[in-house]
Amino acid sequence: MKLNQSEMKLMELIWEHEPVGSGELVALSEKRMGWKKSTMYTVLSHLVKKGAAANRESVVTSLRDRDSTLSERSENIVGADFGGSLPMFLTAFFGGRKLSAAEAEELKALIDSYTEDKA
């Protein structure tokens, strides 16, 4: 399921506050994103049609968890924009920025935890 940037912004609000009344979601989206009521309901209707959220009796909940949604989104970006190459993605992501020693160690530990064969 592909969610656009606006849909992801609204999903973040839903994940943070669910279950959330649709009226409260209007207020939250206006405060955080400057959206009008009609914009929030339009984006919410797209999320409902895509099966990402539900709006039952004016109570909004997510139908997809945050972690799997972000994981899928990341895979789509790496696949579509970087030919599936994680090293290419990371090179572009860092853009010449240097990592602190702590960040580098954290990334090394993360990579090690996902490495299949640690020969």
OpenMM code with the backbone's topology and positions (N, CA, C; nanometers):
from openmm import Vec3, app, unit

residues = "MET LYS LEU ASN GLN SER GLU MET LYS LEU MET GLU LEU ILE TRP GLU HIS GLU PRO VAL GLY SER GLY GLU LEU VAL ALA LEU SER GLU LYS ARG MET GLY TRP LYS LYS SER THR MET TYR THR VAL LEU SER HIS LEU VAL LYS LYS GLY ALA ALA ALA ASN ARG GLU SER VAL VAL THR SER LEU ARG ASP ARG ASP SER THR LEU SER GLU ARG SER GLU ASN ILE VAL GLY ALA ASP PHE GLY GLY SER LEU PRO MET PHE LEU THR ALA PHE PHE GLY GLY ARG LYS LEU SER ALA ALA GLU ALA GLU GLU LEU LYS ALA LEU ILE ASP SER TYR THR GLU ASP LYS ALA".split()
positions = [
    Vec3(0.0854, -0.1177, 0.0000),
    Vec3(0.0000, 0.0000, 0.0000),
    Vec3(0.0897, 0.1237, 0.0000),
    Vec3(0.0707, 0.2081, -0.0972),
    Vec3(0.1488, 0.3312, -0.1039),
    Vec3(0.0679, 0.4465, -0.0463),
    Vec3(0.1291, 0.5151, 0.0490),
    Vec3(0.0670, 0.6328, 0.1083),
    Vec3(0.1485, 0.7545, 0.0696),
    Vec3(0.0789, 0.8604, 0.0290),
    Vec3(0.1513, 0.9832, -0.0050),
    Vec3(0.1884, 1.0595, 0.1219),
    Vec3(0.2574, 1.1697, 0.1045),
    Vec3(0.3092, 1.2459, 0.2195),
    Vec3(0.1967, 1.2954, 0.3113),
    Vec3(0.0893, 1.3448, 0.2544),
    Vec3(-0.0235, 1.3929, 0.3357),
    Vec3(-0.0873, 1.2792, 0.4139),
    Vec3(-0.1014, 1.1660, 0.3492),
    Vec3(-0.1594, 1.0506, 0.4163),
    Vec3(-0.0695, 1.0032, 0.5310),
    Vec3(0.0615, 1.0064, 0.5090),
    Vec3(0.1542, 0.9679, 0.6155),
    Vec3(0.1468, 1.0651, 0.7337),
    Vec3(0.1337, 1.1941, 0.7063),
    Vec3(0.1218, 1.2923, 0.8140),
    Vec3(-0.0014, 1.2644, 0.8991),
    Vec3(-0.1126, 1.2346, 0.8334),
    Vec3(-0.2344, 1.2067, 0.9086),
    Vec3(-0.2232, 1.0742, 0.9832),
    Vec3(-0.1590, 0.9752, 0.9223),
    Vec3(-0.1392, 0.8479, 0.9911),
    Vec3(-0.0560, 0.8674, 1.1178),
    Vec3(0.0446, 0.9533, 1.1113),
    Vec3(0.1260, 0.9808, 1.2310),
    Vec3(0.0383, 1.0337, 1.3443),
    Vec3(-0.0529, 1.1244, 1.3115),
    Vec3(-0.1451, 1.1764, 1.4135),
    Vec3(-0.2351, 1.0659, 1.4682),
    Vec3(-0.2839, 0.9831, 1.3788),
    Vec3(-0.3721, 0.8739, 1.4214),
    Vec3(-0.2966, 0.7794, 1.5141),
    Vec3(-0.1753, 0.7394, 1.4741),
    Vec3(-0.0967, 0.6480, 1.5584),
    Vec3(-0.0692, 0.7082, 1.6960),
    Vec3(-0.0428, 0.8373, 1.6990),
    Vec3(-0.0115, 0.9037, 1.8261),
    Vec3(-0.1318, 0.9136, 1.9196),
    Vec3(-0.2533, 0.9251, 1.8631),
    Vec3(-0.3702, 0.9589, 1.9455),
    Vec3(-0.4828, 0.8553, 1.9429),
    Vec3(-0.4667, 0.7472, 1.8698),
    Vec3(-0.5788, 0.6534, 1.8562),
    Vec3(-0.6126, 0.5809, 1.9850),
    Vec3(-0.7393, 0.5456, 1.9992),
    Vec3(-0.8508, 0.5878, 1.9143),
    Vec3(-0.8785, 0.7358, 1.9351),
    Vec3(-0.9084, 0.8039, 1.8275),
    Vec3(-0.9270, 0.9481, 1.8342),
    Vec3(-1.0576, 0.9859, 1.7645),
    Vec3(-1.1324, 1.0734, 1.8284),
    Vec3(-1.2551, 1.1221, 1.7670),
    Vec3(-1.2227, 1.2034, 1.6423),
    Vec3(-1.3082, 1.1949, 1.5422),
    Vec3(-1.2805, 1.2662, 1.4176),
    Vec3(-1.2764, 1.4173, 1.4388),
    Vec3(-1.3567, 1.4697, 1.5308),
    Vec3(-1.3521, 1.6130, 1.5615),
    Vec3(-1.2194, 1.6536, 1.6221),
    Vec3(-1.1679, 1.5687, 1.7113),
    Vec3(-1.0375, 1.5956, 1.7711),
    Vec3(-0.9275, 1.5860, 1.6655),
    Vec3(-0.9424, 1.4914, 1.5731),
    Vec3(-0.8448, 1.4762, 1.4656),
    Vec3(-0.8431, 1.5994, 1.3749),
    Vec3(-0.9588, 1.6596, 1.3533),
    Vec3(-0.9659, 1.7850, 1.2769),
    Vec3(-0.8826, 1.8915, 1.3487),
    Vec3(-0.9031, 1.9058, 1.4804),
    Vec3(-0.8298, 2.0064, 1.5574),
    Vec3(-0.6802, 1.9788, 1.5574),
    Vec3(-0.6411, 1.8528, 1.5738),
    Vec3(-0.4996, 1.8169, 1.5740),
    Vec3(-0.4337, 1.8439, 1.4385),
    Vec3(-0.5039, 1.8113, 1.3314),
    Vec3(-0.4464, 1.8327, 1.1979),
    Vec3(-0.4388, 1.9811, 1.1643),
    Vec3(-0.5328, 2.0587, 1.2156),
    Vec3(-0.5262, 2.2037, 1.1949),
    Vec3(-0.4070, 2.2622, 1.2713),
    Vec3(-0.3889, 2.2168, 1.3945),
    Vec3(-0.2803, 2.2686, 1.4770),
    Vec3(-0.1433, 2.2284, 1.4223),
    Vec3(-0.1272, 2.1017, 1.3869),
    Vec3(0.0039, 2.0528, 1.3446),
    Vec3(0.0368, 2.0863, 1.1994),
    Vec3(-0.0629, 2.0724, 1.1087),
    Vec3(-0.0351, 2.0889, 0.9668),
    Vec3(-0.1021, 2.2106, 0.9033),
    Vec3(-0.1865, 2.2786, 0.9798),
    Vec3(-0.2570, 2.3937, 0.9247),
    Vec3(-0.3683, 2.3559, 0.8284),
    Vec3(-0.4195, 2.2340, 0.8406),
    Vec3(-0.5229, 2.1858, 0.7498),
    Vec3(-0.6603, 2.2350, 0.7914),
    Vec3(-0.7443, 2.2570, 0.6909),
    Vec3(-0.8855, 2.2860, 0.7141),
    Vec3(-0.9588, 2.1534, 0.7359),
    Vec3(-1.0771, 2.1627, 0.7908),
    Vec3(-1.1591, 2.0441, 0.8182),
    Vec3(-1.1773, 1.9592, 0.6932),
    Vec3(-1.2064, 2.0244, 0.5811),
    Vec3(-1.2318, 1.9506, 0.4568),
    Vec3(-1.1075, 1.8750, 0.4096),
    Vec3(-0.9903, 1.9339, 0.4299),
    Vec3(-0.8657, 1.8668, 0.3907),
    Vec3(-0.8457, 1.7409, 0.4735),
    Vec3(-0.8658, 1.7513, 0.6045),
    Vec3(-0.8478, 1.6342, 0.6901),
    Vec3(-0.9424, 1.5226, 0.6493),
    Vec3(-1.0695, 1.5564, 0.6252),
    Vec3(-1.1665, 1.4528, 0.5889),
    Vec3(-1.1367, 1.3928, 0.4516),
    Vec3(-1.0843, 1.4714, 0.3596),
    Vec3(-1.0464, 1.4185, 0.2279),
    Vec3(-0.9327, 1.3182, 0.2421),
    Vec3(-0.8292, 1.3561, 0.3172),
    Vec3(-0.7149, 1.2667, 0.3370),
    Vec3(-0.7591, 1.1422, 0.4138),
    Vec3(-0.8422, 1.1599, 0.5155),
    Vec3(-0.8919, 1.0462, 0.5920),
    Vec3(-0.9712, 0.9510, 0.5025),
    Vec3(-1.0519, 1.0037, 0.4134),
    Vec3(-1.1300, 0.9158, 0.3252),
    Vec3(-1.0378, 0.8340, 0.2347),
    Vec3(-0.9251, 0.8925, 0.1926),
    Vec3(-0.8270, 0.8178, 0.1125),
    Vec3(-0.7660, 0.7047, 0.1952),
    Vec3(-0.7344, 0.7343, 0.3218),
    Vec3(-0.6776, 0.6317, 0.4093),
    Vec3(-0.7762, 0.5180, 0.4336),
    Vec3(-0.9033, 0.5515, 0.4481),
    Vec3(-1.0066, 0.4497, 0.4683),
    Vec3(-1.0190, 0.3636, 0.3425),
    Vec3(-1.0215, 0.4269, 0.2244),
    Vec3(-1.0321, 0.3519, 0.0981),
    Vec3(-0.9122, 0.2602, 0.0763),
    Vec3(-0.7947, 0.3021, 0.1225),
    Vec3(-0.6733, 0.2220, 0.1071),
    Vec3(-0.6603, 0.1142, 0.2147),
    Vec3(-0.7500, 0.1174, 0.3127),
    Vec3(-0.7456, 0.0176, 0.4190),
    Vec3(-0.6424, 0.0455, 0.5263),
    Vec3(-0.5970, 0.1693, 0.5352),
    Vec3(-0.4967, 0.2056, 0.6357),
    Vec3(-0.5605, 0.2524, 0.7663),
    Vec3(-0.6825, 0.3040, 0.7581),
    Vec3(-0.7503, 0.3573, 0.8764),
    Vec3(-0.8996, 0.3257, 0.8681),
    Vec3(-0.9631, 0.3338, 0.9835),
    Vec3(-1.1082, 0.3158, 0.9909),
    Vec3(-1.1679, 0.4367, 1.0611),
    Vec3(-1.2892, 0.4732, 1.0186),
    Vec3(-1.3637, 0.5822, 1.0818),
    Vec3(-1.5034, 0.5281, 1.1107),
    Vec3(-1.5196, 0.4753, 1.2313),
    Vec3(-1.6472, 0.4146, 1.2698),
    Vec3(-1.7097, 0.4963, 1.3815),
    Vec3(-1.8304, 0.5419, 1.3568),
    Vec3(-1.9045, 0.6213, 1.4550),
    Vec3(-1.8208, 0.7390, 1.5036),
    Vec3(-1.7513, 0.8034, 1.4094),
    Vec3(-1.6690, 0.9224, 1.4343),
    Vec3(-1.5490, 0.8949, 1.5246),
    Vec3(-1.5045, 0.7691, 1.5303),
    Vec3(-1.3830, 0.7328, 1.6021),
    Vec3(-1.2858, 0.6739, 1.5011),
    Vec3(-1.1671, 0.7337, 1.4943),
    Vec3(-1.0681, 0.6947, 1.3950),
    Vec3(-0.9609, 0.6075, 1.4598),
    Vec3(-0.9311, 0.4968, 1.3929),
    Vec3(-0.8251, 0.4064, 1.4368),
    Vec3(-0.7430, 0.3640, 1.3156),
    Vec3(-0.6219, 0.3182, 1.3416),
    Vec3(-0.5383, 0.2670, 1.2332),
    Vec3(-0.5715, 0.1202, 1.2095),
    Vec3(-0.5543, 0.0776, 1.0860),
    Vec3(-0.5692, -0.0633, 1.0512),
    Vec3(-0.4332, -0.1237, 1.0153),
    Vec3(-0.3329, -0.0397, 1.0098),
    Vec3(-0.1946, -0.0819, 0.9823),
    Vec3(-0.1065, -0.0257, 1.0923),
    Vec3(-0.0127, -0.1064, 1.1417),
    Vec3(0.0753, -0.0549, 1.2457),
    Vec3(0.1862, 0.0311, 1.1836),
    Vec3(0.2407, 0.1177, 1.2656),
    Vec3(0.3399, 0.2159, 1.2209),
    Vec3(0.4658, 0.1492, 1.1667),
    Vec3(0.5193, 0.0527, 1.2402),
    Vec3(0.6456, -0.0088, 1.2012),
    Vec3(0.6379, -0.0771, 1.0646),
    Vec3(0.5338, -0.1566, 1.0409),
    Vec3(0.5242, -0.2250, 0.9115),
    Vec3(0.4972, -0.1265, 0.7983),
    Vec3(0.4221, -0.0209, 0.8261),
    Vec3(0.3962, 0.0807, 0.7238),
    Vec3(0.5248, 0.1527, 0.6856),
    Vec3(0.6050, 0.1919, 0.7857),
    Vec3(0.7317, 0.2607, 0.7584),
    Vec3(0.8318, 0.1682, 0.6911),
    Vec3(0.8330, 0.0427, 0.7302),
    Vec3(0.9223, -0.0548, 0.6683),
    Vec3(0.8888, -0.0718, 0.5206),
    Vec3(0.7617, -0.0876, 0.4910),
    Vec3(0.7178, -0.1030, 0.3519),
    Vec3(0.7508, 0.0217, 0.2704),
    Vec3(0.7281, 0.1368, 0.3300),
    Vec3(0.7573, 0.2639, 0.2618),
    Vec3(0.9074, 0.2751, 0.2317),
    Vec3(0.9905, 0.2375, 0.3274),
    Vec3(1.1354, 0.2426, 0.3079),
    Vec3(1.1792, 0.1486, 0.1974),
    Vec3(1.1245, 0.0275, 0.1976),
    Vec3(1.1576, -0.0695, 0.0923),
    Vec3(1.1193, -0.0159, -0.0448),
    Vec3(1.0044, 0.0496, -0.0537),
    Vec3(0.9611, 0.1065, -0.1810),
    Vec3(1.0568, 0.2154, -0.2282),
    Vec3(1.1027, 0.3000, -0.1371),
    Vec3(1.1950, 0.4087, -0.1730),
    Vec3(1.3283, 0.3518, -0.2199),
    Vec3(1.3838, 0.2587, -0.1433),
    Vec3(1.5127, 0.1992, -0.1807),
    Vec3(1.4995, 0.1259, -0.3135),
    Vec3(1.3909, 0.0534, -0.3309),
    Vec3(1.3706, -0.0213, -0.4550),
    Vec3(1.3511, 0.0679, -0.5755),
    Vec3(1.2647, 0.1666, -0.5629),
    Vec3(1.2299, 0.2511, -0.6776),
    Vec3(1.3372, 0.3538, -0.7111),
    Vec3(1.3941, 0.4163, -0.6103),
    Vec3(1.4855, 0.5278, -0.6343),
    Vec3(1.6328, 0.4886, -0.6354),
    Vec3(1.6661, 0.3721, -0.5774),
    Vec3(1.8076, 0.3349, -0.5649),
    Vec3(1.8351, 0.1942, -0.6165),
    Vec3(1.7449, 0.1442, -0.7041),
    Vec3(1.7645, 0.0137, -0.7648),
    Vec3(1.7788, -0.0986, -0.6644),
    Vec3(1.7208, -0.0821, -0.5472),
    Vec3(1.7276, -0.1844, -0.4443),
    Vec3(1.8577, -0.1854, -0.3656),
    Vec3(1.9449, -0.0883, -0.3921),
    Vec3(2.0758, -0.0855, -0.3269),
    Vec3(2.0719, -0.0037, -0.1981),
    Vec3(2.0830, -0.0734, -0.0855),
    Vec3(2.0872, -0.0048, 0.0428),
    Vec3(2.2121, 0.0824, 0.0562),
    Vec3(2.3311, 0.0362, 0.0114),
    Vec3(2.4480, 0.1244, 0.0180),
    Vec3(2.4309, 0.2538, -0.0628),
    Vec3(2.3680, 0.2452, -0.1811),
    Vec3(2.3425, 0.3679, -0.2591),
    Vec3(2.2498, 0.4617, -0.1828),
    Vec3(2.1455, 0.4048, -0.1214),
    Vec3(2.0526, 0.4853, -0.0437),
    Vec3(2.1249, 0.5557, 0.0712),
    Vec3(2.2059, 0.4810, 0.1453),
    Vec3(2.2763, 0.5395, 0.2597),
    Vec3(2.3745, 0.6479, 0.2161),
    Vec3(2.4427, 0.6261, 0.1036),
    Vec3(2.5341, 0.7279, 0.0520),
    Vec3(2.4588, 0.8571, 0.0234),
    Vec3(2.3436, 0.8456, -0.0412),
    Vec3(2.2624, 0.9638, -0.0709),
    Vec3(2.2072, 1.0249, 0.0581),
    Vec3(2.1659, 0.9405, 0.1507),
    Vec3(2.1077, 0.9875, 0.2757),
    Vec3(2.2084, 1.0695, 0.3564),
    Vec3(2.3308, 1.0181, 0.3678),
    Vec3(2.4319, 1.0895, 0.4452),
    Vec3(2.4775, 1.2153, 0.3744),
    Vec3(2.4808, 1.2153, 0.2428),
    Vec3(2.5155, 1.3354, 0.1661),
    Vec3(2.6433, 1.4023, 0.2122),
    Vec3(2.7445, 1.3254, 0.2482),
    Vec3(2.8715, 1.3820, 0.2906),
    Vec3(2.8788, 1.4154, 0.4380),
    Vec3(2.7688, 1.4019, 0.5092),
    Vec3(2.7653, 1.4313, 0.6524),
    Vec3(2.8451, 1.3257, 0.7266),
    Vec3(2.9179, 1.3655, 0.8259),
    Vec3(2.9965, 1.2742, 0.9083),
    Vec3(2.9116, 1.2253, 1.0256),
    Vec3(2.9309, 1.1000, 1.0625),
    Vec3(2.8632, 1.0418, 1.1772),
    Vec3(2.9471, 1.0614, 1.3025),
    Vec3(2.8807, 1.0748, 1.4134),
    Vec3(2.9536, 1.0741, 1.5406),
    Vec3(2.9976, 0.9298, 1.5663),
    Vec3(3.0938, 0.9109, 1.6563),
    Vec3(3.1395, 0.7766, 1.6906),
    Vec3(3.0237, 0.6930, 1.7459),
    Vec3(2.9380, 0.7551, 1.8252),
    Vec3(2.8239, 0.6840, 1.8834),
    Vec3(2.7251, 0.6405, 1.7746),
    Vec3(2.6984, 0.7279, 1.6782),
    Vec3(2.6086, 0.6927, 1.5676),
    Vec3(2.6661, 0.5779, 1.4859),
    Vec3(2.7956, 0.5838, 1.4572),
    Vec3(2.8611, 0.4783, 1.3795),
    Vec3(2.8525, 0.3447, 1.4527),
    Vec3(2.8768, 0.3456, 1.5826),
    Vec3(2.8685, 0.2211, 1.6606),
    Vec3(2.7265, 0.1667, 1.6628),
    Vec3(2.6303, 0.2555, 1.6759),
    Vec3(2.4905, 0.2134, 1.6765),
    Vec3(2.4527, 0.1496, 1.5432),
    Vec3(2.4966, 0.2108, 1.4326),
    Vec3(2.4685, 0.1542, 1.3003),
    Vec3(2.5401, 0.0208, 1.2801),
    Vec3(2.6637, 0.0093, 1.3259),
    Vec3(2.7366, -0.1175, 1.3146),
    Vec3(2.6628, -0.2283, 1.3905),
    Vec3(2.6171, -0.1976, 1.5094),
    Vec3(2.5438, -0.2966, 1.5888),
    Vec3(2.4140, -0.3363, 1.5193),
    Vec3(2.3462, -0.2392, 1.4601),
    Vec3(2.2223, -0.2666, 1.3877),
    Vec3(2.2486, -0.3561, 1.2673),
    Vec3(2.3527, -0.3232, 1.1907),
    Vec3(2.3883, -0.4041, 1.0743),
    Vec3(2.4232, -0.5457, 1.1176),
    Vec3(2.5012, -0.5585, 1.2250),
    Vec3(2.5376, -0.6909, 1.2752),
    Vec3(2.4142, -0.7723, 1.3136),
    Vec3(2.3148, -0.7057, 1.3706),
    Vec3(2.1940, -0.7782, 1.4136),
    Vec3(2.1109, -0.8293, 1.2953),
    Vec3(2.1324, -0.7721, 1.1765),
    Vec3(2.0585, -0.8140, 1.0573),
    Vec3(2.1454, -0.8943, 0.9606),
    Vec3(2.2701, -0.9205, 0.9949),
    Vec3(2.3586, -0.9957, 0.9092),
    Vec3(2.3275, -1.1444, 0.9190),
    Vec3(2.3133, -1.2100, 0.8039),
    Vec3(2.2781, -1.3519, 0.8018),
    Vec3(2.3908, -1.4400, 0.8533),
    Vec3(2.5082, -1.4281, 0.7909),
    Vec3(2.6222, -1.5132, 0.8279),
    Vec3(2.7337, -1.4257, 0.8804),
    Vec3(2.7610, -1.4396, 1.0059),
    Vec3(2.8698, -1.3626, 1.0679),
    Vec3(2.9931, -1.4521, 1.0765),
    Vec3(3.0542, -1.4799, 0.9609),
    Vec3(3.1669, -1.5727, 0.9558),
    Vec3(3.2932, -1.5134, 1.0117),
] * unit.nanometer
topology = app.Topology()
chain = topology.addChain("A")
for resn in residues:
    res = topology.addResidue(resn, chain)
    for name in ("N", "CA", "C"):
        topology.addAtom(name, app.Element.getBySymbol(name[0]), res)
